[in-house]
Amino acid sequence: MPRPAFDLVLHGATSFVGRIVAEHLVATHGVGRDLRWAISGRSPERLHALRDLLGRAAAKLPVIVADAGDDAALRALCARTRVVASTVGPYALYGDPLVAACVAAGTDYCDLTGEVQWVRRMIARHQRAAVRSGARIVHCCGFDSLPSDLGVHVLQREAVARFGAPLERIRARVWTMRGGFSGGTIASLLNVVDEARRDPALRRTLADPYALCPSSRARRPRQPEVRLPEYDDAARAWVAPFVMAAINTRVVHRSNALSGQAYGRGFRYDEAVYCGPGLAGRARATAMAGALAAGLAAGVLPPLRAALQRFVLPAPGEGPSPEQQRHGRWELRFFGEGPGDARLVLQVTGDRDPGYGSTGKMFGEAAIALAGDRGRKRRPGGFWTPATVLGDRLVERLVAHAGVRFAFLDD
C-alpha cells in the first residue's frame, strides 16, 4: 500500500480551537519538515485566510476542502492521511460521518469530544469494523480527558515501581483552573442536556461510571462521586463537584478495563474542585456547587437558557482572547492511597488556559504521537483511550512541547 500523502490532517482547522492547534503546529513543528500535515474544512475561503494568518512559515501548508456532510469528500480525505485530528463539534451533531469514514479506510482518528453519549454510540457502532480495518479511534484528547487519563496512568506506573502494586483509590482535585469557555464547548454541553432531557435511558447511562467500559459480568466496585460540598481528608480541604468529572472518570475507568484491570479490579476514582480549608473553603464549595446546579437547571429550562445564550454565554466561534489564554493556567493534584500505607501525590500543571491554549497544544501533540508510531509495536484497530494507546510517549511529548509538567510532591 502506498504511503499516504500526510502524517496528519487537522480537520475543522478554522474553528476556534482548530486555529490554536494550527498555530501550535506551525510554531513548534513547522511545515514541510519531518511532520507532513495539512488543514481541512468546509470553506476554502476560510482555510486560505487561516493559512495567510499563520504567516510565511505556513505559506506551503496544504489545504483540503471536505464538508462534514459530504461522504465522498471525507473518504478522499481519509485516504490521504495516517491520522485525522478533528475539532468539528458538537461531535454528537457533526462527528458521525468522519468517524465512519476513518473506520472504513483504516485511518487513525482523534478528537476533543467530552460527550459521553456520543463516544458510547461510536464504540457500539464501529468497534468491530475498526478492529477489522486497523483504524485506531481515540476520543477525548483535550483538557477532557488527557490530564485525568494520563495523570492516573503516571501515578499508577510509579506506584507499581515503588510498591509493587497499583493504588486502590485515586482522588483527582482541580487545584487551579484559570481560563474561559468557548462557544463550541457550550454548544456541546447544551446538546448533551438536550439529548438527556429527551431520553430517560440516556440519563441512566450518563449516571453510570462504567458507561464507556466493555460490558462485563464481573462485579464492579461502587464508585465515589462528589455531588455536594464535602470535606476531603486527602486534600485536607473542602471540595465541590467538577463538571468535567462526568467524562473524565468514564475515560479513566475505560483505560483500566482496556488494560486488563491494570489499576486493580477494586480501583476507585473520583474528581472534584479544591475549594480550600476552613469556613472560607466551605463557603466557596457551597457557592460553587450551587452555581453548577443552577447552570444545569438553566440549560434545561427554555426561557433561562435563551437568556443565557443571548446575554451571557459565548457563541460558537467565540472564546478567550490570546492574552487570556497566555495568562491562564491549570493544576490538578492526584492523591493515591493503598495498598497498606502506600501514599503518592502527583501534581500535573499546564501553562495556558485549560480549555483552549493548553488544549490546543495537547491535542496537536496527541495527533502527532498517534501518527508517529507506525512501524512500532502498536495497538491494533479499535476504540482506545489516550493512556492505553499513547501512554508514556504522549506524556513525553506533552512535557517537551505542550507546557505540561508531571511532578511527585513527595520527592
C-alpha positions, 0 to 999 in steps of 0.5 A: 500500500502506498504511503499516504500523502500526510502524517496528519490532517487537522480537520475543522482547522478554522474553528476556534480551537482548530486555529490554536492547534494550527498555530501550535503546529506551525510554531513548534513543528513547522511545515514541510519538515519531518511532520507532513500535515495539512488543514481541512474544512468546509470553506476554502475561503476560510482555510486560505485566510487561516493559512495567510494568518499563520504567516510565511512559515505556513505559506506551503501548508496544504489545504483540503476542502471536505464538508462534514456532510459530504461522504465522498469528500471525507473518504478522499480525505481519509485516504490521504492521511495516517491520522485525522485530528478533528475539532468539528463539534458538537461531535454528537451533531457533526462527528458521525460521518468522519468517524465512519469514514476513518473506520472504513479506510483504516485511518487513525482518528482523534478528537476533543469530544467530552460527550459521553453519549456520543463516544458510547454510540461510536464504540457500539457502532464501529468497534468491530469494523475498526478492529477489522480495518486497523483504524485506531479511534481515540476520543477525548484528547483535550483538557477532557480527558488527557490530564485525568487519563494520563495523570492516573496512568503516571501515578499508577506506573510509579506506584507499581515501581515503588510498591509493587502494586497499583493504588486502590483509590485515586482522588483527582482535585482541580487545584487551579483552573484559570481560563474561559469557555468557548462557544463550541464547548457550550454548544456541546454541553447544551446538546448533551442536556438536550439529548438527556432531557429527551431520553430517560435511558440516556440519563441512566447511562450518563449516571453510570461510571462504567458507561464507556467500559466493555460490558462485563459480568464481573462485579464492579466496585461502587464508585465515589462521586462528589455531588455536594460540598464535602470535606476531603481528608486527602486534600485536607480541604473542602471540595465541590463537584467538577463538571468535567468529572462526568467524562473524565472518570468514564475515560479513566475507568475505560483505560483500566478495563482496556488494560486488563484491570491494570489499576486493580479490579477494586480501583476507585476514582473520583474528581472534584474542585479544591475549594480550600480549608476552613469556613472560607473553603466551605463557603466557596464549595457551597457557592460553587456547587450551587452555581453548577446546579443552577447552570444545569437547571438553566440549560434545561429550562427554555426561557433561562437558557435563551437568556443565557445564550443571548446575554451571557454565554459565548457563541460558537466561534467565540472564546478567550482572547490570546492574552487570556489564554497566555495568562491562564493556567491549570493544576490538578493534584492526584492523591493515591492511597493503598495498598497498606500505607502506600501514599503518592501525590502527583501534581500535573500543571499546564501553562495556558488556559485549560480549555483552549491554549493548553488544549490546543497544544495537547491535542496537536501533540496527541495527533502527532504521537498517534501518527508517529508510531507506525512501524512500532509495536502498536495497538491494533484497530479499535476504540482506545483511550489516550493512556492505553494507546499513547501512554508514556510517549504522549506524556513525553511529548506533552512535557517537551512541547505542550507546557505540561509538567508531571511532578511527585510532591513527595520527592 
